[in-house]
C-alpha cells in the first residue's frame, strides 16, 4: 500500500483548475473594465464657469486638455484665446488639474458665464507606456488562464480521469 498523501488525484486536479479559472476570470474582468480609464480621453462639453477677470478656474478630475473652445454662454460669442490661458498639469488643492486663467480685455465678457468644451485626460489617464502595458497585461492574463485550463488536457490527465470516473 502506497502513501498517497499530498498527491493530486484527478478530482483534485479538476477542482484546482476550476477554481483557478474562475478566480482568474473574475480578476480578468475587473482588470479589463478599469483599462478604459487608463487608455481613454473624455469629451468635456459645455462646462460652465463664472469668468471674473484676473481669476483662475480649475477643471477638477482632469490633468490635461486640448482642442479647447470657450464661448460666452449669455451672448453666445466665441471667446478669443488671448482672453484666457490654459495650463495643464497644475497641482491645486493636492490634485493635478487644468487651470484656466481668465484675463480678458474687452468689457463685453465681464460678468457673464463662460462655457468650455475640450478633449481632456482624466486623472486616471496613463502616459504612453502605461496605456500600452494595460493592454498587454490583459492579453497575457488571458493566455495564462488558457494555459491553466488546458493543462489537464496537455498532460493527458483528463482522459484518465474521465476513463476512471465511477
C-alpha angles and dihedrals in degrees: 000000000000126000107243096178110135095016120122112235124196097271091048090051092052091049093049092048093046093049092046092050094046094048090043092052091050091051091044092053093049091048093047092050093053093046090080091061090056097045109034132079120211134223117237109204125187098343103176128214137164109256107211112172118261094013135116128236120195127210100217119207093030131087102189139014137188139179090044121189120179126182139172107262094206102048094024090232123153111242114227116237091241090071096064140026124219116210118185126206097024117161108227124167090349096306133096109248144157115258123209109195109200114212111153126172101195119082089216089080096051119118096001130116120246130216122214128199122182147134108264140189110226121224090261093056113119129213120254097281093048093051091052093046093051090061093045093050091057093047095049092045090055091048090051091051090050090050092051092048092048096046097092091049093047092050092047090238095123093061091051093046093051093043092054096041109128 
